[in-house]
Amino acid sequence: MNSLTLILTNRKLLIMKKIISVSILFCVFSCLSAQSNKHQFSFNKQDFLLDGKPMQIISGEMHPARIPRDYWWHRIQMAKAMGCNTIAAYIFWNYQEQKQGVFDFKTGNKDVAAFIRLCQEEGMWVLLRPGPYVCAEWDFGGLPSYLS
């Protein structure tokens, strides 16, 4: 590899760490805001840090929109049993807003807050990945059809 490639690779890694950090910080504060225990998430040159201690994120991908709500708890438990400590979840814009201006975050498997609370009850972290665009073999990349 030439030095330019290494510089670009290192820059991409740093950007990815920052993106992941911001996403996890968002989830930590939104998921734990009701608890009296507050956590601090940061990173140094080599590690993610949770409350100042190194943390390895071991994540499984789950999309609440693709899993019937009755199965959420079981799937979260299976991910935990496999050694995961984090669930990464896409939130599909065109699933939450099927008609322009009408959002549904309450019914069935559209209740993202309930999914996050279940993860929290199981001691799992959530890496929430809202759109607008998602790369997950979902129609129109999660963008609403009224945008076309």
N, C-alpha and C positions, 0 to 999 in steps of 0.2 A: 504494500500500500504506500502511496506517496503521502507526503505531509499534508497536502490539501484535503485528501480523503479522510485522514485521521482528525483533522481539525473539524471538518463537517460532521463526522461521526460523533465526536465529543460534544459538539454544539447541539446535535439532535438529542443526545442522551440527556444533556442538561435541560433542554426544553421539555422533553418528556417527563423528567423528574418534577419540573415546576408544574406542568399540567396535572400530573397525578397528585402532587401535593395540594394544589388548589382544590381539586375535586374531592380529595379526602377531607381536607379542612371543611369544605362546604358540608359534607355528609356528617362529619363529627359534630359540628356545631348545630346542624339542623336536627340530627338524631338525638343528641344528648342535651339539647337545650332544656328539656323538662327535668333532667336529673341535676342533683346538686354536685355530682362529680364532674368537673370540667377536665378536659384533656388538652395537652398542647402537642400539635403535630408539626414537625419541622424536618429538615434534612441537613446533613453535613456532606463532606466530599465523598463519603462512601456509603452512608446509611440513611434510611428514613429513621426518624426518631419520634417515639411516642412517649411523652412525659420525660424527655431527655434520655431515654434508653433505646438502643437499636431495635428496630422492628422490621421483620421481613414480611412483606405482603404476599400472602399465598392466596390467590384469588381464583374463584370459579365464576363463570359467566352464566347469569340467569336473566331472562327477560320476563318480567311479570305478565306482560301481554300474551306471551306464548304458553303460559302455564295456568291451568285452571286454579282459581284461588284456593280451592279445597286441597290442592297438592303443594302449595307453597311451603308449608311448615316441613313436610316430609323431604322435599328437595333441598331445603336449607340444611336440615339435619344430615342428609346424605353428603352434602358438600363439606360440612363440618367433620363428619366421620372420615372423609378422605384427607383431612389435614388442612383444609382451607380455613383461613381466618377472616376472609373478605369475600363479599359477593359483588361482582361488577354487574351493573344492570343498565341497559339502554332503556330510555323512555322515548317511545315513538310518538312524535308530534301528531302524525295523522291518525293515530289510534286514540289519543286523548282529546283531539279536536276533529271529530268526523264531519261536523258542519261548521262553517266559518263563524268564529266568535262564540261557539258553544263548546265549552270544555267540560269534560267529565273525569274527575279524579276521585269519585266516590263509589261507583258501582262495580261489582264483580272484580275482575282482575285489573281494573283500571285504578284501583285504590292504592296508589304508590306509597302513600304514608303508612298504610297497614302492612305492606310488604316490608318496608324499612323497619317498622316496629317489631315484626316477627324476627327479622335478622338480629335486631338489638336484643330481643329476649333470648336468643340463642348464643349471645356473646360474639356475634359476627359484626364486622365493619362493612360498610356499604360504600362502594365506589360508584356513585350515581353518574350516569352518562346521558344527560338529556341531549336532544338534537341541537340545532335543527336537523342536520343531516346525520344519519347513522349508517354505518357500513355493516349491515347484518342480514343481508338477503331479505329485506323487507320492502314491500312495494314503495316505489319512488324514493327509496332511502329514508323513509319516514316523513317526507315532506307532504303536506296536504295537496290534494289534486287541484284545489282551487287556485294554487299558485301558478299553474301552467297556462 
